[in-house]
């Protein structure tokens, strides 16, 4: 409101200096000047609102990200709801996916490469086409998405997108927006019975990122892969296949995300803008990996 007040005050101060000319037919009427002041004040308010929206406060620290991620990791590992593939019994599969993860982490573009754990876990669930990365760098990949995709660049693009969510701290940024200040303070100060921590951990499992964060993670995917031999727009292949194979179901699956066609265009234009030269998909070795799933 202060911007509007300033515009109106300026208008009122100018009235005295223009009063002697008010009778001239070519002068603006009082009403016209008032409308102009309102319009200018409204524009100032819109500009200030955009600047405020661009400023985000994360109520959690890097250590909090790691703590939340570890608690979620332990909950999944100790829960009977998730069938986690044993690392030693599936050493080849883990080695293959770990190799992709390492290429992303060593791109030189991550903010928190050395701050977070970047622990990989593969969940045996062919029906779930998903992967996610919890705060602190705890990466979870479902066998469903490994089987769904056609080449390594597509999977690398999806993994880089999920790593981008953690690296840009979207989880705790989203929680800061959605939680009340009382809950945040209770978590930071340490509530006695751990109720708040459990509530936040459960919230992370069902967290839906804003469209803004999804777009930001899409850009991260391209930037991380741009330093590799991969097609840096590899993640576009995921959305292209979703649209081709899922039809109307894809609209429900991606209902809280930006339009998939828009995202496909954005992946490709971002790759071009970043001058990424890599263009390999590594389809053969990816298909070989799928045969052993």
VENVEN-V824748 format. One line per field, one symbol per residue. phi: phi as a letter, one per 40 degrees, with the letter a starting at -180 (. if undefined). psi: psi as a letter, one per 30 degrees, with the letter a starting at -180 (. if undefined). burial: b if it has 24 or more other ideal C-beta (glycine too) atoms within 12 Angstrom, else e. A space follows every 10 residues. Layout:
# VENVEN-V824748
phi=???
psi=???
burial=???
This chain:
# VENVEN-V824748
phi=.ccccccccc cccccccbcc bccccccccd cccccccccc cccccccccc cccccbbccb cdccdccccc ccdccccccc cbcccccccb cccccccccc dccccccgbc cbdccbcfcc bbbcaccbca aabcdggccb bccdcccccb accccccccc ccccdcccfc cccccdcccc cccccccccg cdcgccdccc cccccbcbcc cccccccccc dccccccbcc cccdcdcccc cdcccbfccc cccbccbcdc cccdccdccc ccccfcccac bfcccccccc ccc
psi=feeeeeeeee eeffeeffef gffkffkkle eeeeeeeeee eeeeeeeeee eeefkkkjfl leeeeeeeee eeeeeeegkf fkjkkkeefh eeeeeeeeee eeeefgfgfk ehefelehkk kkkjjffjil kljlkfgjkk kkfeeefelf leeeeeeeee eeeeeeeghe efeeeeefll eeeeeeeefj keggeeeeee eeeefgkkll eeeeeeeeee eeeeffgafl jfgefeeeee eeeeffbffe eeegegllke eeeeeeeeee eeefhkfkgk fheefeeeee fg.
burial=eeeeeebbee beeeeeeeee eeeeeeeeee eebeeebeee beeeeeeeee eeeeeeeebb eeebbbbbbb bbbebbeeee ebebbeeeeb eebbebbbbb bebbbebebb ebeeebbbbb bbbebeeebb bbbbbbbbbb bbbebbbbbb bbbbbbbbbb bbbbbbbbbb bbbbbbbebe eeebeebbee eeeeebbebb bebbbebebb eebbbbbbbb bbbbbbbbeb bbbbbbbbbb bbeeeeeeee eeebeebbeb eebbebbbeb beebebebee bbeeebeebb eeb
